[in-house]
Amino acid sequence: MNIIVFGKNGQLAKSLRNQTDLNAQFVSSSDVNFLKPREVTNFLEGSDPDLVINCSAYTNVVAAESDENSAHKINVESVERIAKFCAFKDIHLIHISTELVFDGKKKQPYVESDDTNPLNVYGKTKELGEKKVLAHCKKYAILRTSWLYSHYGENFLMKIYKAALNKDAIFGVSDRHANPTSAFDLARAINQITNQIKNGKDIKGIYHYAGSESTSRFRFIQIICEAMKEKSIINEFSIQESFTNTSSDGVMRPETATFDCSKIKSLVDLEQKTLKNCINEVIDYIK
Ligand SMILES: NC(=O)c1ccc[n+]([C@@H]2O[C@H](COP(=O)([O-])OP(=O)(O)OC[C@H]3O[C@@H](n4cnc5c(N)ncnc54)[C@H](OP(=O)(O)O)[C@@H]3O)[C@@H](O)[C@H]2O)c1
């Protein structure tokens, strides 16, 4: 099966490449620039895939506020190009979305059918991207995830890891909650879905996929630092608790956007690992 994965050097695509046995063509922004959506169609027509996995996105939530045009091209217009191509060829699209399509006003975990209401530009473009997939595709999985981490790139875990090593001051807000998600585990779930598609199963739906524990940023940082201490990477650490009203970067985000992941359990076999175990697995790759 000819599988295209967009977003080659991002943390999720790297996890697909290195933490699973997925055999695919990985495509980067230097191969196809989503800022020029026409390139996306040209590339897909030239490569004639049987399945497309889109891990590309404009993911800088802060920068998106002042660069909506780029975020829109990458997260909406290029996604529409991919969706139209997949619909025309009658092939599956696996597309990744985010908890930031929600406003956080629901006090229980979000299910897939809950109304979306993004609070920031990034969330709005990701919501519109979802709508393009829903409008065009008959065979698709939109996987919404949250707080992705791995040892690749500049994600939240790596920032904390480096700050703890350098003994920099670490602040963590305790009034924002979500489910931190190992990019390795999400990649494994995508690989399972891919295998089902290869075996002839038709998939159509939005699915929530996130780590098993909902936690605050502050507690997430604590668990990362505890794991580093137990592995003798650091001797001590100190984290200052803060609150979104005093440590805001000016971007609106949901206070609490946790996921109910029951639906995806009918599709993939989920290993219910603790957050600490998932963090330990990632940190072992850094050492
Ligand atoms: N990170 C999170 O906390 C988080 C949370 C929820 C959902 N998500 C979603 O999960 C998915 C994967 O995220 P991630 O954390 O792996 O993101 P990431 O590490 O930031 O990687 C995104 C990749 O998108 C590609 N990209 C960016 N601009 C592009 C352009 N102009 N043309 C073509 N490709 C471009 C780049 O690929 P190359 O480097 O190969 O050029 C980049 O590495 C995204 O859909 C994201 O919205 C992420």
The ligand as an SDF file (V2000), in Angstrom:
LIG
                    3D

 48 52  0  0  0  0  0  0  0  0999 V2000
    1.7740   19.4750   19.8390 N   0  0  0  0  0  0  0  0  0  0  0  0
    0.6530   19.3890   20.5460 C   0  0  0  0  0  0  0  0  0  0  0  0
    0.6290   19.5890   21.7720 O   0  0  0  0  0  0  0  0  0  0  0  0
   -0.6470   19.0190   19.8500 C   0  0  0  0  0  0  0  0  0  0  0  0
   -1.8180   18.9400   20.6110 C   0  0  0  0  0  0  0  0  0  0  0  0
   -3.0110   18.5940   19.9690 C   0  0  0  0  0  0  0  0  0  0  0  0
   -3.0280   18.3220   18.6200 C   0  0  0  0  0  0  0  0  0  0  0  0
   -1.8810   18.4310   17.8970 N   0  0  0  0  0  0  0  0  0  0  0  0
   -1.9560   18.1460   16.4620 C   0  0  0  0  0  0  0  0  0  0  0  0
   -1.1670   16.9860   16.2220 O   0  0  0  0  0  0  0  0  0  0  0  0
   -0.6050   17.0330   14.9100 C   0  0  0  0  0  0  0  0  0  0  0  0
    0.8780   16.7730   14.9720 C   0  0  0  0  0  0  0  0  0  0  0  0
    1.4620   17.7870   15.7960 O   0  0  0  0  0  0  0  0  0  0  0  0
    3.0150   17.7830   16.1730 P   0  0  0  0  0  0  0  0  0  0  0  0
    3.1120   18.1300   17.6100 O   0  0  0  0  0  0  0  0  0  0  0  0
    3.6810   16.5560   15.6470 O   0  0  0  0  0  0  0  0  0  0  0  0
    3.4750   19.0610   15.3470 O   0  0  0  0  0  0  0  0  0  0  0  0
    4.9380   19.5720   15.0390 P   0  0  0  0  0  0  0  0  0  0  0  0
    5.9650   18.7960   15.7570 O   0  0  0  0  0  0  0  0  0  0  0  0
    4.8860   21.0510   15.1960 O   0  0  0  0  0  0  0  0  0  0  0  0
    5.0700   19.2220   13.4810 O   0  0  0  0  0  0  0  0  0  0  0  0
    4.2350   19.8220   12.5380 C   0  0  0  0  0  0  0  0  0  0  0  0
    4.8590   19.6160   11.1830 C   0  0  0  0  0  0  0  0  0  0  0  0
    4.0170   20.2660   10.2190 O   0  0  0  0  0  0  0  0  0  0  0  0
    4.7850   20.4670    9.0740 C   0  0  0  0  0  0  0  0  0  0  0  0
    4.5500   21.7880    8.5210 N   0  0  0  0  0  0  0  0  0  0  0  0
    4.6240   22.9890    9.1410 C   0  0  0  0  0  0  0  0  0  0  0  0
    4.5240   23.9790    8.2410 N   0  0  0  0  0  0  0  0  0  0  0  0
    4.3900   23.3680    7.0230 C   0  0  0  0  0  0  0  0  0  0  0  0
    4.2820   23.8330    5.6910 C   0  0  0  0  0  0  0  0  0  0  0  0
    4.3180   25.1360    5.3870 N   0  0  0  0  0  0  0  0  0  0  0  0
    4.1730   22.9240    4.7020 N   0  0  0  0  0  0  0  0  0  0  0  0
    4.1500   21.5930    4.9510 C   0  0  0  0  0  0  0  0  0  0  0  0
    4.2740   21.0930    6.1860 N   0  0  0  0  0  0  0  0  0  0  0  0
    4.4020   21.9750    7.2040 C   0  0  0  0  0  0  0  0  0  0  0  0
    6.2590   20.4180    9.4560 C   0  0  0  0  0  0  0  0  0  0  0  0
    6.8340   19.2750    8.8370 O   0  0  0  0  0  0  0  0  0  0  0  0
    8.4130   19.2650    8.3730 P   0  0  0  0  0  0  0  0  0  0  0  0
    9.1760   19.6660    9.6070 O   0  0  0  0  0  0  0  0  0  0  0  0
    8.6680   17.8730    7.9360 O   0  0  0  0  0  0  0  0  0  0  0  0
    8.5870   20.2560    7.2740 O   0  0  0  0  0  0  0  0  0  0  0  0
    6.2210   20.2800   10.9740 C   0  0  0  0  0  0  0  0  0  0  0  0
    7.2790   19.5520   11.4800 O   0  0  0  0  0  0  0  0  0  0  0  0
   -1.0080   18.3970   14.3430 C   0  0  0  0  0  0  0  0  0  0  0  0
   -2.1580   18.2510   13.5570 O   0  0  0  0  0  0  0  0  0  0  0  0
   -1.3580   19.2040   15.5640 C   0  0  0  0  0  0  0  0  0  0  0  0
   -2.3030   20.2340   15.2720 O   0  0  0  0  0  0  0  0  0  0  0  0
   -0.6870   18.7440   18.4810 C   0  0  0  0  0  0  0  0  0  0  0  0
  1  2  1  0
  2  3  2  0
  2  4  1  0
  4  5  1  0
  4 48  2  0
  5  6  2  0
  6  7  1  0
  7  8  2  0
  8  9  1  0
  8 48  1  0
  9 10  1  0
  9 46  1  0
 10 11  1  0
 11 12  1  0
 11 44  1  0
 12 13  1  0
 13 14  1  0
 14 15  2  0
 14 16  1  0
 14 17  1  0
 17 18  1  0
 18 19  2  0
 18 20  1  0
 18 21  1  0
 21 22  1  0
 22 23  1  0
 23 24  1  0
 23 42  1  0
 24 25  1  0
 25 26  1  0
 25 36  1  0
 26 27  1  0
 26 35  1  0
 27 28  2  0
 28 29  1  0
 29 30  1  0
 29 35  2  0
 30 31  1  0
 30 32  2  0
 32 33  1  0
 33 34  2  0
 34 35  1  0
 36 37  1  0
 36 42  1  0
 37 38  1  0
 38 39  2  0
 38 40  1  0
 38 41  1  0
 42 43  1  0
 44 45  1  0
 44 46  1  0
 46 47  1  0
M  CHG  2   8   1  16  -1
M  END
$$$$
